[in-house]
Amino acid sequence: MEDNNNILNEQATDEEQLENQEEIWSPHQPKPKPLFELTKGDNLFAICMLVASIFLSVFGIFGGFSFGYLISMVMFISVFTVYFIKCKNISIFPLLCIALSLGNSAVFITTTNGSVKFFGVVISFMLLVVGTYGLAFGKTAGNRATFGIIGSALSTMGNIGVSVKSLLSGYEGSKKSVGKVMLGLLCAIPVLFVVVPLLIKSDDAFSGMMSNIFNGSGNGFLTILKAVFGAVLSLFVIAYGFSLKFSRTSPAKQAKSYSIDTVCMVSFLSAIAACYLLYLFSQLAYFFSAFKGFLPNQDITYSEYARKGFFEMCIIAVINLVLVFLSLLFAKKQDGKVSVGIRVITTFIAVFTLMIIATAISKMVLYISEYGMTILRITTSAFMVFLAVTFLAVILRIYLNNINIVKTTLVTAGIIILVLGTVNVNSVCAKYNYNAYKSSATDKIDVEAMYNLGDEGVPYLAKLACSKNKDVANDAKHYLAKAYMEDYFVNMHFAEGFDTKALKQRQKYKSFSYFSLPQSRAYNVLYAFLDKNPQFDKVCLEYYSSRDSIYDLW
């Protein structure tokens, strides 16, 4: 009887285990992801990323994309580097990406150019993602593997829930939990919505302190909203960090090779190459009299020659880059090499593209020498240099399998953005055009274009305002007054006066996150100009109030 009872008890126990398993695991439910086994270092990483994300939101994204953005990116890069630096044997490439990401973030205090800042954000983000992936997993080889890093980063969004649960569960069996602390802080935010504005209204000292900290970031209510946005952003960043460290992300491995038939690809590329050969044949008209009949019977001006075909050549260069890259990526390979025919044709297309890039750059140099510099002319030329370096990498990749075009392109883009931001393309344009005017290389100068350069153009507007040419001087005074009243005194309508003292007050109480070197220099130039022209601020005030032409007020 006892044996039978034991057997029945064992059967009952087995049945209970099966029932429990059926309750936990259902064929219709996905298997839950295991929690991260977090350490004190992981929780410290989460805290640092929460602080950095809130700082990025308040003082970076919503703070003018200047000094505040640089500080927040330094925080992100430093924390990621310390968090992953001991995980693997680090190669040079991830460190280079991290360094370039930091450099691209620094351009936000060296220039006010919107295009440079935009691409600085994009490139610095991509460099940081590729760099942190390299720190976590080591080397990645191949163009497809490098492309896969971005997809790998996006896949970590699915680990936000398990990251939050892991933070709330504590670490190493401890009852303490940073996640619970973070949850408590988030729950305090609604109360702060009510308390902080009341404290600001109740006490002038506290109000002044909060104004010094958050001035330029909006009122208290908006600042708290920005902080909430940063807290939400931190969930993505923390999940990304945990996923990389604990290898819970889709690794950027070499994807399955999809290839296109060699004969089909050779035929396609041959048609493109034949068109380019015909173009080169037509160019003989410029060198041999026997081919003069190809040229149209019309005169062409210097400017028309310099401009003609430039942007068309840029588009052709981009198209050729895509064609050659995809051809090398999807061509059938034997022993890791594409067929001789594809190599020959892609080499010809790449060399032809380098020729038209060189022609386009030479035309732009002629155009700039005759008509001056603009931001578009410089940035477009920089883009052509980027394409030239990329095509050199493509040519090497045709014959050397260990050349990674994607990595080369990413690093080249980072270096070019860093150079454009460091030399400050706006300042270069302003200085070049001013010097050309002063040296009598040209008797014309576009003063409005100088104003449109922003902070970098103000120092040269002040110089032109003292020009012996009355028309140029009046134009410069007009736009200097416009900058003075509408740019540097924005949101200062409550000021008692628009004199030097008020301007210094405006600069003093402007949030530190908006600081940039060009803006600081522009303020100093305005102070010096006001000292030499004490009546200028009164004329500006009349201009600002009446909206009349500045010519009638001088």
ABEGO torsion letter per residue (X at the ends): XAAAAAAAAAAAAAAAAAAAAAAABBAABBBBBBBBBBBAAAAAAAAAAAAAAAAAAAAAAAAGGBAAAAAAAAAAAAAAAAAAAAABBBBAAAAAAAAAAAAAAAAAAABABAAAAAAAAAAAAAAAAAAAAAAAAEBBBEAAAAAAAAAAAAAAAAAAAAAAAAAAAEBGGBABBAAAAAAAAAAAAAAAAAAAAAAAAABAAAAAAAAAAABGAEBAAAAAAAAAAAAAAAAAAAAAAAAAAAGABBBBBBBBBBBBBAAAAAAAAAAAAAAAAAAAAAAAAAABAAAAAABBBBBBBAAAAAABGAAAAAAAAAAAAAAAAAAAAABBBBGGBBBAAAAAAAAAAAAAAAAAAAAAAAAAAAAAAAAEBBAAAAAAAAAAAAAAAAAAAAAAAAABAABBAAAAAAAAAAAAAAAAAAAGAAAAAAAAAAAAAAAGABABBBAAAAAAAEAAAAAAAAAAAABABAAAAAAAAAAAAAAAAAAAABGAAABABABAAAAAAAAAABBAAABBAAAAAAAAAAAAAAAABAAAAAAAAAAAAAGBBAAAAX
